Amino acid sequence: MQFINVLFPMKNIKIYSWLLLLQIWFIVDLTAQQTTLHVVTQTIQKEWDWQPNKLLIINGENAIITVKVWDKNSIQATAELIAKHPQKSIAERDIQAQKIITEYSSKSIVLGNQ
């Protein structure tokens, strides 16, 4: 037992214990912090005339699509773009990078995102 006290005096053991506790507290504190996200949204709405036998093509990547029927001879699309990032400037840049594709012809309407 005396050999252990020579290698690791009680004073050093207390210091090492406090350092270990401090390290554990620091790691727990880092993992407990939450990141604040800035959310930027943009809404785009368009409407087109609709005739019978016209084809509607929807290509939505990472999208939630809702179709509602109404009694008008037109079709209306609303797209809500959302970008989230801890830095607001990057979220704003990301929202500008999102593209909505609309192609209208006599035979079809194509809606999508990129």
PyMOL commands that set and color helices and strands:
alter all, ss='L'
color gray80, all
select helices_A, chain A and resi 2-7+10-32+88-97
alter helices_A, ss='H'
color red, helices_A
select strands_A, chain A and resi 38-49+55-59+74-85+100-104+108-113
alter strands_A, ss='S'
color yellow, strands_A
deselect
rebuild
show_as cartoon
